Amino acid sequence: MGRFFSELKRHKVIRVAIACLVIGGVLVATWTPHMAVAQETPTVLITGSSRGMGLELTKQYAAKGWKVIATCRTPVTADALNALAEEYSSIAIEELDVTDHAEIEALAKKYSDVPIDVLINNAGIFGPAAKQTLEDLDYDTFTNVMAVNVYGPLNMSQSFADNVAASEQKKIVTITSGLGSMALTDKNGGYYFYRISKAGANIVGRTLAADLRDRGILIGLFNPGIVDTEFGRDTGYNGPRLKPGIAVGALIGFIEELDAKNAATMINYDGTPMPW
Ligand SMILES: NC(=O)c1ccc[n+]([C@@H]2O[C@H](COP(=O)([O-])OP(=O)(O)OC[C@H]3O[C@@H](n4cnc5c(N)ncnc54)[C@H](OP(=O)(O)O)[C@@H]3O)[C@@H](O)[C@H]2O)c1
């Protein structure tokens, strides 16, 4: 019998087969469900995906192989987003107005058992520039700007916190703006409502960080710079604008590097901390 086995071991094919069986056995013995989770495709949920940076975020995350829950107010007219979803089967388009609390709740219910690695509060409005000057402060505009830029991210973060906590990466990111910085508001006035809303979004982020830290959730606050989208076109600004692809590439890099050290502080598109 002993001679039979030593003859077998000398045969090359059988030696390889034995090696495969041993390696396979070790792999099966050390495989755990946790490893299976770590290998899963990550998921990102983006608000305001119909155009501008939200559309670019959807495109870049899908190209990286992520599952993308791309939300927008009116999917039926979001032609560019629909075209992207035809190209990438990993994009799911969902109707969502971030000022509609019932719609947010319904979407959170639909995705209740789906871990979301990154929630990006991108949807935002500037509001008409002429309606937020000291000469003309239109308070209906104020209400709208606050509803989209402040209550929206807060409600989204509250409603999807469980999904984020159940994920591998556990990140909530809100797009903020240098116009929300006290320190940088020195010489130029105007844009009252937009400035107030982004300062509000910053303190929402900071407070969420305190509330969600124990659940391992990191909060990111990112200033994209002045980006070449339809945003704030009536402000009269005629200076240089960043290409959306560049700004969003920087944002995705920032999200990848988000950790306890740079969380809950305003980070500029060049990666440096910004004064509040
Ligand atoms: N572009 C810049 O220079 C700049 C600078 C600093 C910060 N930001 C911030 O970056 C974010 C994205 O801006 P952007 O440049 O991509 O602007 P954008 O091109 O004007 O796109 C804004 C997006 O927000 C969506 N949106 C507006 N109201 C919404 C609501 N109630 N519910 C859901 N979605 C809504 C729009 O959807 P519809 O198509 O349905 O209108 C659109 O998809 C904003 O938060 C903005 O404050 C932009």
The ligand as a MOL file (V3000), in Angstrom:
LIG
                    3D

  0  0  0     0  0            999 V3000
M  V30 BEGIN CTAB
M  V30 COUNTS 48 52 0 0 0
M  V30 BEGIN ATOM
M  V30 1 N -21.4710 74.4780 -9.9370 0
M  V30 2 C -20.8220 75.1500 -9.0020 0
M  V30 3 O -20.0410 76.0890 -9.3070 0
M  V30 4 C -20.9710 74.7940 -7.5380 0
M  V30 5 C -20.1180 75.4310 -6.6120 0
M  V30 6 C -20.2340 75.0920 -5.2600 0
M  V30 7 C -21.1640 74.1700 -4.8600 0
M  V30 8 N -21.9950 73.5760 -5.7760 0 CHG=1
M  V30 9 C -22.9710 72.5970 -5.2980 0
M  V30 10 O -22.8500 71.4170 -6.0560 0
M  V30 11 C -24.1190 70.7620 -6.1170 0
M  V30 12 C -24.4440 70.3790 -7.5570 0
M  V30 13 O -24.4290 71.5560 -8.3270 0
M  V30 14 P -24.3720 71.5430 -9.9350 0
M  V30 15 O -23.3410 72.5260 -10.3210 0
M  V30 16 O -24.2790 70.1600 -10.4450 0 CHG=-1
M  V30 17 O -25.8120 72.1750 -10.2350 0
M  V30 18 P -26.8410 71.9350 -11.4390 0
M  V30 19 O -26.1070 71.6220 -12.6890 0
M  V30 20 O -27.7380 73.1180 -11.4120 0
M  V30 21 O -27.6250 70.6220 -10.9740 0
M  V30 22 C -28.4160 70.6550 -9.8260 0
M  V30 23 C -29.0810 69.3070 -9.6530 0
M  V30 24 O -29.8820 69.3810 -8.4630 0
M  V30 25 C -31.1740 68.9020 -8.8020 0
M  V30 26 N -32.2120 69.4450 -7.9320 0
M  V30 27 C -32.6190 70.7240 -7.7810 0
M  V30 28 N -33.6470 70.7880 -6.9210 0
M  V30 29 C -33.8960 69.5090 -6.5260 0
M  V30 30 C -34.8130 68.9230 -5.6400 0
M  V30 31 N -35.7300 69.6500 -4.9720 0
M  V30 32 N -34.7790 67.5750 -5.4730 0
M  V30 33 C -33.8750 66.8140 -6.1270 0
M  V30 34 N -32.9900 67.3210 -6.9930 0
M  V30 35 C -32.9930 68.6590 -7.1800 0
M  V30 36 C -31.3880 69.3120 -10.2480 0
M  V30 37 O -32.4500 68.5520 -10.7830 0
M  V30 38 P -33.4540 69.0890 -11.9330 0
M  V30 39 O -32.7950 68.7180 -13.2360 0
M  V30 40 O -34.7030 68.3600 -11.6650 0
M  V30 41 O -33.5720 70.5710 -11.7550 0
M  V30 42 C -30.0110 68.9650 -10.8030 0
M  V30 43 O -29.9180 67.5950 -11.0600 0
M  V30 44 C -25.1210 71.7130 -5.4730 0
M  V30 45 O -25.3750 71.3000 -4.1490 0
M  V30 46 C -24.3970 73.0500 -5.4560 0
M  V30 47 O -24.8130 73.8670 -4.3960 0
M  V30 48 C -21.9200 73.8810 -7.1150 0
M  V30 END ATOM
M  V30 BEGIN BOND
M  V30 1 1 1 2
M  V30 2 2 2 3
M  V30 3 1 2 4
M  V30 4 1 4 5
M  V30 5 2 4 48
M  V30 6 2 5 6
M  V30 7 1 6 7
M  V30 8 2 7 8
M  V30 9 1 8 9
M  V30 10 1 8 48
M  V30 11 1 9 10
M  V30 12 1 9 46
M  V30 13 1 10 11
M  V30 14 1 11 12
M  V30 15 1 11 44
M  V30 16 1 12 13
M  V30 17 1 13 14
M  V30 18 2 14 15
M  V30 19 1 14 16
M  V30 20 1 14 17
M  V30 21 1 17 18
M  V30 22 2 18 19
M  V30 23 1 18 20
M  V30 24 1 18 21
M  V30 25 1 21 22
M  V30 26 1 22 23
M  V30 27 1 23 24
M  V30 28 1 23 42
M  V30 29 1 24 25
M  V30 30 1 25 26
M  V30 31 1 25 36
M  V30 32 1 26 27
M  V30 33 1 26 35
M  V30 34 2 27 28
M  V30 35 1 28 29
M  V30 36 1 29 30
M  V30 37 2 29 35
M  V30 38 1 30 31
M  V30 39 2 30 32
M  V30 40 1 32 33
M  V30 41 2 33 34
M  V30 42 1 34 35
M  V30 43 1 36 37
M  V30 44 1 36 42
M  V30 45 1 37 38
M  V30 46 2 38 39
M  V30 47 1 38 40
M  V30 48 1 38 41
M  V30 49 1 42 43
M  V30 50 1 44 45
M  V30 51 1 44 46
M  V30 52 1 46 47
M  V30 END BOND
M  V30 END CTAB
M  END
